[in-house]
């Protein structure tokens, strides 16, 4: 079963072997990776709400618009919509791209042309970060009924047994704290992979 390409409404048929699905994903994963590589501190709240105030400086702007505008700029090297030092593509590329290869904090050396270098750097680093957290979570759940069910982009879904419910705060911290810093985590829980309810942060 390929969950990655599954239509969202069909996800109702995906059910845990134990009692719950616990979904964890980063709030603005790639945006936070960018900030970390640029050596900027992580905002405590929602990254797109933070951008509205600190980057766009437009209080009337809604979150979805801010998100759309930001990502349209993020991977378009010709766009100059955003000029703040918080998101300085050149500074990050100067550190991690040598003109032929991106060299990530995970010791990946990927040959890529300059136009795609930033895209490769952010996406590769974010993917490795999530996979590293998955390994840590797998170790945390060792010898327990709960286990990692699947990973979709920056989301890790745990098949959670009721007996392990007390581990949820530790699971969250294990996912949140990574080698780039502490990223804000969104958590959801449900009896299938479609009907997931948000847990308080």
C-alpha positions as CSV (number, residue, x, y, z in Angstrom):
1,X,0.0,0.0,0.0
2,X,1.5,3.4,-1.0
3,X,0.3,5.8,1.6
4,X,2.3,8.7,0.0
5,X,0.0,8.7,-3.1
6,X,-3.2,7.6,-1.4
7,X,-6.1,10.0,-1.6
8,X,-6.8,11.6,1.7
9,X,-10.4,10.3,2.0
10,X,-9.2,6.7,1.4
11,X,-6.9,7.0,4.4
12,X,-9.8,6.0,6.6
13,X,-9.1,2.3,5.7
14,X,-5.6,2.6,7.2
15,X,-6.0,1.6,10.8
16,X,-3.5,0.8,13.6
17,X,-2.6,-2.6,14.8
18,X,-2.7,-1.3,18.3
19,X,-5.1,1.4,19.7
20,X,-4.2,4.7,18.0
21,X,-2.3,6.4,15.3
22,X,-0.1,9.2,16.8
23,X,1.0,11.6,14.0
24,X,4.0,13.9,14.6
25,X,5.2,16.5,12.1
26,X,7.2,19.7,12.2
27,X,5.6,23.1,12.0
28,X,7.2,24.4,8.7
29,X,9.9,21.7,8.5
30,X,11.8,23.1,5.5
31,X,11.4,26.7,6.7
32,X,12.9,25.7,10.1
33,X,15.7,23.8,8.4
34,X,16.5,27.0,6.4
35,X,16.6,29.1,9.6
36,X,18.8,26.6,11.4
37,X,21.3,26.4,8.5
38,X,21.4,30.2,8.5
39,X,22.2,30.1,12.2
40,X,19.0,31.9,13.3
41,X,17.0,30.9,16.4
42,X,13.8,28.9,16.0
43,X,10.5,30.8,16.6
44,X,8.4,29.3,19.4
45,X,5.1,29.6,17.7
46,X,3.7,28.9,14.2
47,X,6.4,29.7,11.6
48,X,4.0,31.3,9.1
49,X,2.4,33.5,11.7
50,X,5.9,34.5,12.8
51,X,6.7,35.3,9.1
52,X,3.7,37.6,8.8
53,X,4.9,39.8,11.6
54,X,8.7,39.6,11.2
55,X,9.2,39.1,7.4
56,X,6.1,40.4,5.6
57,X,5.2,42.9,8.3
58,X,1.6,42.8,7.1
59,X,-0.8,42.2,10.0
60,X,-3.8,41.9,7.7
61,X,-2.1,39.0,5.8
62,X,-3.6,35.6,6.6
63,X,-1.6,32.4,7.3
64,X,-2.4,30.6,4.0
65,X,-1.4,33.6,1.9
66,X,1.8,34.0,3.9
67,X,2.6,30.3,3.4
68,X,1.8,30.4,-0.4
69,X,4.0,33.5,-0.9
70,X,6.8,32.2,1.1
71,X,7.1,28.8,-0.7
72,X,6.7,30.5,-4.1
73,X,9.8,32.5,-3.1
74,X,11.7,29.8,-1.4
75,X,12.6,27.6,-4.3
76,X,12.6,30.3,-7.0
77,X,16.2,31.6,-7.2
78,X,15.0,34.5,-9.4
79,X,12.4,35.8,-6.8
80,X,13.3,38.8,-4.7
81,X,10.0,39.1,-2.8
82,X,11.8,38.3,0.5
83,X,15.0,40.2,1.3
84,X,15.3,39.8,5.1
85,X,18.5,38.4,6.6
86,X,16.5,35.7,8.4
87,X,16.2,34.0,5.0
88,X,19.4,34.6,3.2
89,X,19.8,32.0,0.5
90,X,23.2,33.2,-0.6
91,X,24.6,33.0,3.0
92,X,23.4,29.4,3.4
93,X,24.7,28.4,-0.1
94,X,28.1,30.0,0.5
95,X,28.4,27.7,3.5
96,X,27.1,24.5,2.1
97,X,27.7,24.6,-1.6
98,X,31.1,24.6,-3.3
99,X,30.0,25.3,-6.8
100,X,29.7,21.6,-7.7
101,X,28.4,19.8,-4.6
102,X,26.2,20.6,-1.7
103,X,27.8,19.3,1.5
104,X,25.2,18.8,4.2
105,X,25.5,18.5,8.0
106,X,24.7,14.8,7.5
107,X,27.8,14.3,5.4
108,X,26.0,14.0,2.1
109,X,27.9,15.3,-0.9
110,X,25.5,15.8,-3.8
111,X,26.6,17.0,-7.2
112,X,24.1,19.6,-8.4
113,X,24.0,22.7,-10.6
114,X,23.8,26.1,-8.9
115,X,20.1,26.7,-9.8
116,X,19.0,23.6,-7.9
117,X,21.6,23.6,-5.1
118,X,19.4,25.4,-2.5
119,X,16.5,23.1,-3.2
120,X,18.6,20.0,-2.8
121,X,20.3,21.3,0.3
122,X,17.0,22.1,2.2
123,X,15.1,19.0,1.1
124,X,18.0,16.6,1.6
125,X,18.8,18.0,5.1
126,X,15.1,17.9,6.2
127,X,14.7,14.3,5.0
128,X,17.8,13.2,6.8
129,X,16.7,15.0,10.0
130,X,13.3,13.3,10.0
131,X,14.9,9.9,9.3
132,X,17.4,10.4,12.2
133,X,14.5,11.2,14.5
134,X,12.7,8.1,13.3
135,X,15.8,6.0,14.4
136,X,15.7,7.7,17.8
137,X,12.0,7.0,18.2
138,X,12.4,3.4,17.1
139,X,15.0,3.0,19.9
140,X,12.7,4.6,22.4
141,X,9.9,2.2,21.5
142,X,12.2,-0.9,21.5
143,X,10.6,-3.8,23.4
144,X,7.2,-2.1,23.5
145,X,4.0,-2.8,21.6
146,X,4.0,0.6,19.9
147,X,6.0,1.0,16.8
148,X,6.6,3.4,13.8
149,X,3.9,2.6,11.3
150,X,5.1,4.9,8.4
151,X,6.8,8.1,7.4
152,X,5.4,10.6,5.0
153,X,7.7,13.5,4.2
154,X,8.3,15.2,7.6
155,X,5.5,13.2,9.3
156,X,6.2,10.2,11.5
157,X,3.2,8.1,12.4
158,X,3.3,5.8,15.4
159,X,1.1,2.8,15.9
160,X,0.5,3.5,19.6
161,X,-0.6,1.0,22.2
162,X,-2.7,2.3,25.1
163,X,-0.2,0.8,27.5
164,X,2.4,3.2,26.1
165,X,0.3,6.3,26.3
166,X,2.4,7.8,29.1
167,X,5.3,7.9,26.7
168,X,3.6,10.6,24.5
169,X,5.5,13.6,26.0
170,X,8.8,11.7,25.7
171,X,7.9,10.8,22.1
172,X,7.2,14.4,21.3
173,X,10.5,15.6,22.8
174,X,12.5,12.9,21.0
175,X,11.0,14.1,17.7
176,X,11.2,17.8,18.5
177,X,14.9,18.0,19.7
178,X,17.2,17.3,16.8
179,X,20.7,18.2,15.7
180,X,19.6,21.5,14.2
181,X,17.7,22.7,17.3
182,X,14.3,22.3,18.8
183,X,11.5,22.4,16.2
184,X,7.8,23.0,17.0
185,X,5.9,19.8,16.6
186,X,2.3,19.3,15.5
187,X,0.7,16.1,17.1
188,X,-2.6,14.4,16.0
189,X,-4.2,11.2,17.2
190,X,-7.0,9.0,15.8
191,X,-8.4,5.6,15.2
192,X,-7.5,5.7,11.5
193,X,-5.1,7.7,9.3
194,X,-7.8,10.1,8.1
195,X,-9.7,11.1,11.2
196,X,-6.9,12.6,13.2
197,X,-7.6,15.1,15.9
198,X,-5.0,17.7,17.0
199,X,-3.5,17.3,20.4
200,X,-2.5,20.5,22.4
201,X,1.0,21.6,21.8
